[in-house]
Structures are given as structure tokens and as C-alpha cells.
């Protein structure tokens, strides 16, 4: 019985670590676009947060002053935009 009692918490801990380390944590942000760097494919919001855009986004459609809500994942230390909505 000792083996099972000591083994269950260890198994639970190992499963938790495996689950949380293997999943990307998605997040979201909203604000006004303060700047667009079309060459670097980045946007900076009025709150100071900077996000990297993939080549799929139409960077030419993004303008300073536009209100946006975006979803992003942290990939390799960069906040990569996965979805972006512009409010007019």
C-alpha cells in the first residue's frame, strides 16, 4: 500500500508538468495601434505591447489609430498574432 500511496502524487505531478509544458498558452490584448512596422511585420499598441505578424496578415490594411482586438501565442520569446479584429 505504501508504494501506491507514494506513487499517486508523483504520477499526478508528472502528468501535470507534461500537460502544462507541452501546451502553448494563448492570450489576447486590445487597444489602439500606435505604430506599424511593415518591414519587420510588427505592430505596437498604445499600451506598449509589440506583436509579430505572420506573412498571412495584410499589413497594408493596418493603420495607426485603428482599434484592434488580437489573440497571440508566445513562440520563441515573440508574441505572434494568431487572430486580429479591427473595429471601425
C-alpha positions in Angstrom: 0.0 0.0 0.0 2.9 2.4 0.6 4.0 2.1 -3.0 0.6 3.1 -4.3 0.3 5.9 -1.8 3.6 7.4 -2.7 3.2 6.7 -6.4 -0.1 8.5 -7.0 1.2 12.0 -6.1 4.3 11.5 -8.2 2.2 10.4 -11.2 -0.2 13.3 -10.8 2.8 15.8 -10.6 4.4 14.2 -13.7 1.1 14.3 -15.7 0.6 18.0 -14.7 4.1 19.0 -15.8 3.8 17.2 -19.1 0.4 18.8 -19.8 1.4 22.4 -19.0 4.8 22.3 -20.6 3.6 20.9 -23.9 0.8 23.4 -24.5 1.1 26.9 -25.8 -0.6 29.5 -23.7 -2.8 31.6 -25.8 -3.6 35.1 -24.7 -5.3 38.2 -26.0 -4.9 42.0 -25.9 -6.8 45.1 -27.2 -6.0 48.7 -27.8 -5.2 51.2 -30.5 -2.4 50.6 -32.9 0.3 53.1 -32.1 2.7 52.0 -34.9 3.1 49.5 -37.7 6.5 48.3 -38.9 5.7 46.9 -42.3 9.2 45.6 -42.9 9.6 43.9 -39.6 5.9 42.7 -39.7 5.2 44.1 -36.2 2.6 46.3 -34.6 2.8 48.1 -31.3 -0.3 49.0 -29.4 -0.9 52.2 -27.3 -0.2 50.1 -24.1 3.4 49.5 -25.4 2.9 45.8 -26.3 4.5 44.7 -29.5 3.3 41.8 -31.6 4.8 40.0 -34.6 2.5 39.3 -37.6 2.8 36.3 -39.9 3.0 36.7 -43.6 -0.7 35.8 -43.8 -1.8 39.2 -42.5 -2.4 42.1 -44.9 -0.1 44.5 -43.2 -1.1 47.3 -45.7 -4.6 47.2 -44.2 -3.3 48.1 -40.7 -3.1 51.8 -39.8 -2.1 53.7 -36.8 -5.1 54.8 -34.7 -7.1 51.6 -35.5 -8.8 50.0 -32.6 -8.0 46.2 -32.5 -8.5 43.1 -30.5 -6.0 40.4 -31.1 -5.1 36.9 -30.0 -1.5 35.7 -29.7 0.8 32.9 -28.7 4.3 33.3 -27.3 6.6 31.5 -29.8 10.3 31.6 -29.3 10.1 34.6 -27.0 8.0 36.6 -29.5 4.3 37.3 -29.2 2.9 36.0 -32.6 -0.5 37.2 -33.6 -2.9 34.4 -34.4 -6.1 36.4 -34.9 -6.8 40.1 -35.3 -10.0 42.1 -35.5 -10.1 45.8 -36.5 -13.0 47.8 -35.1 -14.2 50.8 -37.1 
